[in-house]
């Protein structure tokens, strides 16, 4: 055992944001001034939470938390507070960094010592991305701030202290950077700082210290306050003057020698002092196995850990002389340390999370190259380096927007640099190429054939598959925390200690979420590894032991078996067992299960959750607890560490008390019960035959018109529409075609999508959501109950997703549509159509009679009447009944559609229908709006329910639009003349209801989208008739012009030759493209063109009017949709 440091830290399981903010900055800073932006939002929230909880910092002082109105304001406020002698922190990322960049430049000149905590995020370029990139920080490299990077959350938390010590010595503000999501949201076990460490290492802001440099002594005297009060009422100064030519440059260049040059020396002292107190060593750069290395990687952030694992693999498997350095300090750039680490190496591979193709190299590559070149030129202050010690530099781009950075990418980069692998375009390093792309199908890509996991031996790798809003992320965090807490149990039992005599980490945990920007309702994944040693790989798991598939529909849209190890365990949400469960797996999945000998378990997680709570939202979130219990039942973790079930339950209970205790004992108990049931009720199924019945779509078979062979699959159900381009409209460019978008983004390529010209643009064809399906997101779906419907339109108005298309129709139209499109025998169809007036009249009579007594469902009436009418086959009758049974038809309480018109005139009453489309996200807003009418209720989306809804929307697409007579006092041709109370009736007109294309990634039940949909519908309803009327006027005017235009021109010419010439010139200028920069230039162009006749003038004006008419009435702006 080596000498124990005084402050080794206190073990805590947390993510990066929690460790840096709640466990560090809230205990150090006097104030937090911030504005939320992903993925730094949690940092500010945690600071606010600590403030709200009344926490004091370790110096016993109250803190202040301020959420400003934007990142720019937050940065300004933080700087202002810091120059008042306070320790201040801000949290930001991505666009927040560059939005506030204007504020950064002036802060060093005011001696601000604040710290900006950055969870680095990709900047919005061709598209928005909320995940990891370094271009946000790179955008602030020249602002004069100190910038440090942590390769994991422990280093980020430690450097929060180290950086603050340096900012307060150098009087220069700093940025403490960790990778967004990859570090900020990665759950591991770390060490929280002791309060006494913070007090001893940093000291209090008001301490009086000796000025550490001659420049500071010249400004402050021999001593100064540790955090200077630059704004001090007792000693007032002006901060931030205006300077002209004679003064400004002096201030800029004086910064270099007076303040910037001492910073690296302060860092070396700070790192050394921190290591003595804690036992954790850093330095300006962290070298890993570089002593004998010939090839060295250079990186920033979490990539370094991945690279270090790959370095070990290459050394062990190939005896490769390879190493890695991580730049802990990026500004000021530590040139001497970099030269010392890289001089004499053969190859240096600089990997960066940004790409600047307009520059000669990416930023870190430029800095490395500059440092080495200066050293080779004998630059003072740098290690001496001869020309033959200059390594060859390679540049690589990886991980943009958290693109997966995998072991095969690191190995591929090594192979390319050492000459054993070409890029995808066939170019070798020996051909003079030095740039590479990692992780993307690109001409410059390099990737190794080997795909090792690089996880520690004995690891248990777990992947969750779930849906946003179902609580899988929380479950994953709880799972990681519980495994972390098992270490306490193991220490109490076995008393195993580390080199410092502290309780040893027996089970190392690494857990991180993966989700896109769609949030609620979109597929999510969560990764967790439990291992006997530190886990350094931080990427999507392709070597998985256990898959917890909380999403019962996962096999319809992804491959939950991807990367599963032989003999691994799949736990899948299903209330079926045995053969029935096996039939739910697609053939391709069964083949993988058989080949890899995967054990398959089913768990009725939702059934367990339903028994625990009546609340649908809690059922979704509590289901994950059942899977948590199932994990411990099927994985060998408890057995390998000899942990009893009772001990395990005690640890889980402790975590649930911590997580849910504030909500009461009942909540803790219900979550424990769900977890226990998951542990006990997970069932292994017998592996069946490969060719067993396939019921894997989880969808029923809809009844479709005889003219349609089968329902469209893979996204759009049976309700998709594709309308041809109007005659006279030019062919769309590939960029604007849905087919081009689908070929790249919907071709099943997933992570293997190539880097094509379309991918490089922030452009996607409009209306792609029209062919989307939200089936994956729905656990429940609304069921329409026609006999309770009053046609109030409340549900239709509130639905954000245009998922309740509706209409009113003549009874004759419904019957005719059913017969014409669903009876297969043409002769039988004709027989039924001839008898249809009799069926319609008798049906109507029974409907009328029913209103005075107990009305019967319309389907029942139609069947009764049809059975009484002879003259066609039983098969035709069956086919007719099959579709009529599935079509929702309301008349009983829809007085405005049936009773009132029918009373006014027999035969005028119609039927009202609401259909549920595949765009529904299952938010239940419609059910809430329906209220006591109870015409809608949420039901489990079974195969039968799904088939009924698909049948209904297929039938709807055959119907004409709602006739004006059923729109009441809403006038579709002149909506401005309509009665206000009837405006909702416009939603029965399909073009109005479909005005906003849905199928988007907005959260289920999004209120903002309901507003947008309403605005779009009103705009369509009001403007379309006006546009069509204008088109008619324009076409009429064009015809009139062609009829009388020549006569009018002749009259104008006879009256005034000058006016005639001016008019003709104006037409040539404005409509024929012959205008010039002045009058003489225009006349010269017209002369060069040749004579312009009256026919040319009339034709030009008429052509413009006809084109405008086409634009107003016939233009198809969105590919495949009617205007």
C-alpha positions, 0 to 999 in steps of 0.5 A: 500500500502506498502513502495515502493522500490527505484528500482521496475523495468521497466515492459517489455515483453521478454523471458529469454534470452532477459531479462538476455542478452539484458536487463541486461548483455549488460548494465553491462558487458564490454565484451561478449566472446561467441560461439553460442550453442542452447538454449544460442545462442540468448544470445550471439546474443543479446549481439552482437546486442547491441554492433553493435547498439553502446550501452554503458553500464550503466557506459558509457563505450563501450563494446566489443563482440567477437564470438570465434571459439568454446566454449573452446576458448570462455571460455578461452578468457572470462577468459583472458579478465576478469583477465584484470580488465573487467566485462565479460560475456559468454553464453553457454549450454549443450556440450558447458559447458563441452567442456569448462570445462577444462578452468573452473578449473584454473579461480578461482586461477587467481581471475577471476570474470566473469559470465557464463550465462547458459541456461541449456541443456541436454548433448548428451548421447545415443542421442543428445537433445537440450532441458533442462537438468541439467547434463551440469551444474552438469558436472562442480560442482567440478570446484570451480565456484559459481553456482546459479539457477533461477526458472524464468527469473526474478530471473535469471536476478536479480541473474545476478546482485547478482552473479556478486556482489558476484564474485567481493567480493569473487574473484571467477567466477560464473555460472548463470543458467536458464532452457534452453527453459523452461525459456530461451525461455518463454515469460512473463512480467518481470521487467528490472533493472533501470540503477541507480540500477545497478550503485548503487548495483554493482558499477564500475569495477574500484572502489576502495573497502575495501578488505572484508576478511583477506585473501584478505587483505594479498594479496592486502592490505587494499583496492583493485580495485573492479575487480582486474587487475591480468594482469597489465603492471604496476604490472606484474605477472605470472598467472598459474605456474607449481607446483610439489609435494612440492607445488600443494596441498597447493594451492588446500586446501588453496582455501577452507578457504581463498576464498570459505568459505566466499562466502555464507555470501557474498550471504546473504548480497547481497540478503538482499541488493538487496531486500531492493533496489528492493522489490524482496527477494530471499536468499540462498534457497526459501521456499514455505509453509514449516513451517508446511509441513511434505513432502517437495520437493527440486528442481532447476530451473523452476520445482519449480514454477510447484511444488509450484502450485501443493503444493497449489492444494494439500493443498486446495484439500486434506489438505496436509501438503506439501511444496517446497524449491528451491535452489537459490545457488547450489555451494557452497552448502548451507548446513545450510539453507537446514538443517534448511528447512528440519530438522524434516520433514517426507519426502523429495522428491529431484527431479532432471533433470539428472540421474546418475545410476552409483552413489548411488544417483543423485548429489543434493540428495547426497548433501542434504543427506550429509548435513542432516547426518552431522547435525545429527552428530553435525557438527559445523556450522550447525543447531543441528538436532536429529536422530528423525528429520531425514526425509526419502529421496526420489529421482526422475528423471523428465524433461530430455531433456525438457520432460514434467513435469506435475501436475500429476507427482508432485502429483504422487511423493507426493502420492508415498512418503506418501505411497498411491501410488505404482510405476508402478512395484508395489513397495511401499515406505513401501517396501523400495523403494525411487527412482521414475521416473516421466513422462515416461512409466517406471517400476519405474514411478509414476503418479497420477490419477488426472490431474488438469491444475493448471492454474489460475481461468479465464485463457485463454489457447491457443495452436498453431499447425503449421509447422517449417518455417511458422512463428507460433513461431513469431506469438506466441511471437507477441501475447504474446507481444500484450497481455502484451501491453494491460496492458498499455492500461488498466492502462491508462484507469483504473489507477489500481496499485500494492502494490508498486504503480506501474501499476498493471499487469492485464493480466498475459502472459506466452508463450513458443514454442515447437519444435524438432530438425527437424526445417523447415518443421516439426510440431511445437506447441506454447503455451500461457496462458493469466490469471488474476494472475501469471501463474506458470505452465510451461508445454504442455497445456492439458487444452486448451480454444483455438486452432489455427490450422495454419496447414491445415493437422494437423489432418492427423498427430496429435490431435489438439483437445487434452485437449480442454476444453468443449465449447472451440474454434478451428480455423482451416486453410481452404478455405472451409466453412460449410459442406465442411469444416466439411467433412475435419475433421476425424470421431474421431475428429468429435466425440470429437467435439460433445462430448465436444461441441467445436466450430469450425471456419475456416480461409482462412489464406493462401488466405489472405496472398497471397493477401498481398504478391506475395512472397511464403516465406512471405505468409507462415510467414504472415499467422500466423498474420491472426490467431492472428487476429482470436484469438482476434475475437473468444476468450472472452479476448477483451470483458472481459476487455472492450477493443474496436476493435479500441483500440486493433488495436492501440496496435497491430499496435504499436507492429508491428511497433516495430517488422517490422518498420525497414522494412518500413511502407508498411510492417507494413501496410501489416501485419496489413491488414492480421491481420485485415482480420483474425479478420474479416474473421474467420467463425464458421461452423455448426456442421455436422453429425458424419457420413458425408462424410470423406475427412480428408486425404486431399489426392486424390485416386491414380490410382494403378496397379491392383496387388496392392489393395490400396496405402500404408498409414501412411507415405510412399505413394505408392512408398515404396519398401521392398525387401527380405533378400538375401539367404545366409544372416543371420537373422538381429538382432532386433536392426537393423530391421526397424520393431523394430524401427517402433514398438517403434517410429512409432506406434502412441505412441507419448509422451507415448512411453515406456522406453524400451531397444531399447529406451536406446540406441542411435541406429536406423535401417538404412534407416528408412527415406525410408518409411517417408512422407513429405506430412505434410511439403508441401504447394506447390509441383513441377508440371512437364510439359513434353512438356517443358523438355529438359532432362538437368538434372539440377533439378534432380541434385539439388534436395536434397531429391531424390524426382524427380526419373526419367528414360528413357524408350522404348515406347514399355516398357511404353505401355506394362507396362500400359496394363499389370498392369492396364487393369483388364480383362486378356483376354482384356489385351492379345488382347491389347498386341497383337495389341501393336506393331501396336499402338507403331509404329503408335504412333512413326510415329506421334511423328516423324512427330510432331517434324517437326511441332507442336508436340502433347503431347504424351498422346494425340497421344497415345489416338488418335492412340489407338482409331483408333485401334479396337479389344478390349473393351471400358472398357479396353481402358478407363483403359489404357487411365486413367493411360497413362494420369497420367504418365509424358512422354516427347519427344518433346525437349528431343533430346538426348532421342528421336529425335537423336536416332530416326533419327539415326535409326527408333524405337530407340527413347525413352521417358523421365519421371520425377516423383515427390515423396512423399519425396518432401519437397516443397523447389522449388529448382528444379523450380529455377534450371529449370529456363527459360525451365519452365518444372517445376512450383510450384502449390498448392498441391491439392488432384488431384495433390497429386493423380497424383503424387502418381499414377506416382511413383506407375507406376515408380516402375513397370518400369525397369531401364533406358537402357544403350542406353539412357545413351548416353556416360555415361557407367553404367558398366564402369563409369570411361570411361564416358564423363564428360559432360554426368555424370549426366545421371547416375541419370537416373539409379535408384540405383544411384539416390536412393543411399542416403536414404531421408525422413530425418529431414533436412530443406527444400532446404538443400544445404548441403544435395544436396552435400551429395546426389551427393557424395553418387550417384557418389560413388554408380555409380563408386564403384558398378560396381567395387565391382560386378566385384571383386565379379565375380573374387572372385567366379571364383578364388574359383572355380579354387582353388577347381579345382586345389588346391589339385594338387598345395598343393601336389606340394608344399608339394613335393617341401618343407615339411616345406613350406607346413606345414607353409602354412597350419598353416597360413590357420589354424591361419588366416582363421580357428580361431586356432591362438595363442599368439605365434608360439608354442601356435598356434601349440598346438591349431592346435594339439588339434584340430586334423589333418588339411587336404588339403580339409580343407585348400582349403575349408577354402580359397574358403569359404572366397573368396565366402563370400567376393564375397557375401559381394561385390555383394549380401549383403543387408546392409539396411533392405528392400533395394536392395544393 
